[in-house]
Amino acid sequence: MQVAIIDFGSQWTHRIHRTLKYLGVNSEILPVSAPLKKILMADALVFSGGAIRIGLGESKKIGNARKYLENFEGPIMGVCAGQQFIGMHFGGKARPAAGPEYGKVELIVDDHDELFEGLPGKFTVGASHNDEVVDTPGFSVLAHSKDCSNHAFKSNSRPIYGTLFHPEVEHTEHGDKIYANFLKIVKR
Amino acid sequence: MAFDPQKFISESIVQIRATVGDKRAIIAVSGGVDSSVAAALASRALGKNVLCVFVDTGLMRKGEAENVRAALEPLGVNLKVVDASREFLGALKNTSEPEKKRKIIGEKFIRVFESEAKRFGASFLVQGTIAPDWIESGAGLRDTIKSHHNVGGLPKKMKMRLVEPLRELYKDEVRKVGQALGLPQEIYSRQPFPGPGLAVRIMGKITPKKVEIVREACAIVEEEIELAAKEGKMERPWQYFAVLLPIKSVGVLGDARAYGYAIAVRAVDSIDGMTAKASRIAPEVLEKIADRITRKLKEDVNRVVYDITSKPPATIEWE
C-alpha cells in the first residue's frame, strides 16, 4: 500500500508520515504542485493541515488539490486545513470557530462507525486552528467539541473523511488508531 | 511496526560512506543528543577521516566544553574546541529580534566550520539536524516558526556539502539510535538544548552580564529538577530551563527596595518536541528554585514565574 500525503504546509505533515510508517505503511509527502498523474498512482490520499486559512479565500494557494479531489476515486482523509478544504470544496461554509482551539481539546464522538471504530465516546485530541467548516452537503458529522460543531466528518457517497483535530500529534489519544481505521478502509 | 535503530544504523552507515567516499568530513558537535549521535554514526562510517568541532559560542551551558569531551572521548574521535565567544557575542550585540539572532548565529557557525574544514582538508560538514529543525524552519507552504541555526540560519553560500544522517528522525528515535550505538546514557537521554544556545533564552538584547544571569539560572533549574526527579517527586521532564525576561519589577530585599529582572522557569513534557505540555512540578520544588535563583542572583533578579503554556500555542523555547 502506498499513501500520498499532500502537504498543505503543516508543522505536523511529517508526523503523519511517521505515524503511517509505524503502522507499517509506506507514504510519500508531495507538494500541492504534484501532477495529478502521480497522485492517481497512490492507494489513498491524506491532505495535511497548514497555516493557510481556507475560509478566508486563501485556497488559491492549494495548487492542484482541487483536481485531486475531483479525479482520485480512492479513500481520502483531510486533517485540519485539509478537512476544511474538503468541506469547502463540496459546498460547506467556513466561519471562525466559536473559540479558536490550540492544544488539548475534549472530543465528543457522535458516530463510531469507521473512523472512530473501537474508540471511547470522549477523549483528548490535539488541535491548532482558528476556523471551522460547517454544513457541507452530503457529509455527516462524526464528532464535535465544545467550540466546534464539526470536528470530524465523512462523505455519504465517497470514501472521503476529515478531522479538524490532528490525529498524528502526541496530544491526541488514540491518534494511531484513527489512522489505522482509515487504513482499514483503504484495504477494503 | 516500531522504529528499528539497528536497521537505521546500518542503512545510514552505507549512505554516509556512499556520499563522502574517501574524502574527509568535519562534524559539528554541541554536546547535545543529536550532534553526539550524528558524530558517533559518522565516525563509525568514516573512521579516521572525521574531526569533531565544538564551537564555544559564549552562549553554552555551564561546564559544556568539559561535558562534550566526556561525551565524545569514549567514541575515540578527534575533538577540536574552538573558542569563538568574542566573535559570537560581538556579532549579536544590539540584536533583539529572535529571527535575526538565529541567522547571525547560523552564519557564524558556518564560517567557523569552514575555516576548520579548510585546515583539516574536509569537504563535508556532518550536522545532527533532525526533523523538527527543518520542519520549523519553513519551506514552500510551511510557515517559518523559527529558523533553526543549522537549517534556516545557514548562509546562502557555503563551501562545504552537508551530510545530515538524522534528518528524518525525531528526538525519541535519535535517543534509540544513540543507545543502540552504545553511547553513555547521560548523552542519549540528555535534555535538548537549542543550537543558538542561551541567546534565545535572553529576551531582547544580549549582554555578557545577561548571559551570566541566565546561565546560572538554567543551572539552578536543572539541578533542582534533576534532584526532584531523583527523589521520586516527579518524572524528569523532556526539557527544563530558565528564561531571562526583559521586564523589571519591584521587590523588597533586606528591607530595601529592589528593582530587578524576572526569570521564567519552563519545563515541558513531550515525546518529539512538536507538541508539548507544561510539566506538573510540585510547589515546593518551584519554591526552592525561586529561592535559590533570587538569592544567588540577588543583584539582578527578584522575581521568578512559571510558564504553564502548551505547545501549541506557545513553543518550548521562548524565541
Interface residues (C-beta under 8 A of the other chain):
Chain A: D7 F8 G9 S10 Q11 W12 T13 H14 R15 R18 K21 Y22 L23 G24 P31 V32 G50 A51 I52 K61 Y102 G103 K104 G126 S128 V169 E170 H171
Chain B: M1 A2 F3 A131 I135 E136 G140 L141 R142 D143 I145 Y170 S270 I271 D272 M274 T275 K277 S310 K311 P312 P313
